[in-house]
Amino acid sequence: MIPKDIRDLLGLTPGQTVDVAALDGRISIDVTGVGMHLENRDGVPVAVIDDEVPALTTTQVRAAVEQLRR
């Protein structure tokens, strides 16, 4: 189970899929990527998400930046 403070920091929701891997003797937990596809718009390929993605709040971004600085 991922601790609640980390779930909140990452914006994880119940049932959301994550990728877990062992890297350099550590456990890495990554939020699974957003489903997307490419569409051709005026001759230019554009990445389009398949599902709605909630916007990050300023608080979430600041918390993530602070976590990376440690």
C-alpha positions in Angstrom: 0.0 0.0 0.0 1.3 3.5 -0.9 1.1 5.9 2.1 -1.7 8.4 2.0 0.6 11.5 2.0 2.4 10.2 -1.1 -0.9 9.3 -2.8 -2.1 12.8 -2.1 1.1 14.3 -3.4 0.9 12.4 -6.6 -2.9 12.9 -7.0 -3.5 9.2 -7.1 -7.1 8.0 -7.0 -8.5 4.7 -5.7 -7.9 1.9 -8.3 -5.5 4.0 -10.4 -2.7 1.9 -12.0 0.9 2.5 -11.2 4.1 1.0 -12.5 6.5 -0.5 -9.9 10.1 -1.4 -10.7 13.4 -2.1 -8.9 16.0 0.4 -10.0 19.6 0.6 -8.5 18.5 -1.1 -5.3 15.4 1.1 -4.8 11.8 0.7 -5.5 10.4 3.1 -8.1 6.6 3.8 -8.3 5.5 5.7 -11.3 2.0 6.9 -12.2 1.0 5.0 -15.3 0.9 7.3 -18.3 -2.1 8.9 -19.8 -3.7 7.1 -22.8 -3.3 9.1 -26.0 -3.2 8.8 -29.7 -2.0 11.0 -32.6 -4.3 12.9 -34.9 -3.3 14.7 -38.1 -4.4 18.3 -37.9 -3.6 20.5 -40.9 -0.8 18.1 -41.8 0.7 18.2 -38.4 0.6 15.2 -35.9 -0.9 16.2 -32.6 -1.0 14.1 -29.4 -4.6 13.9 -28.1 -5.4 12.4 -24.7 -8.1 9.6 -24.6 -9.6 10.5 -21.3 -10.1 13.6 -19.2 -7.1 14.4 -17.0 -7.5 16.5 -13.9 -5.5 19.7 -13.9 -2.7 19.9 -11.3 -3.1 22.5 -8.6 -0.4 24.9 -7.6 -0.1 23.1 -4.3 0.5 19.8 -6.0 3.1 21.3 -8.3 4.9 23.0 -5.4 4.9 19.8 -3.3 6.3 17.8 -6.2 9.1 20.3 -6.8 9.9 20.4 -3.0 10.0 16.6 -3.0 12.4 16.5 -5.9 14.7 19.0 -4.2 15.3 16.7 -1.2 
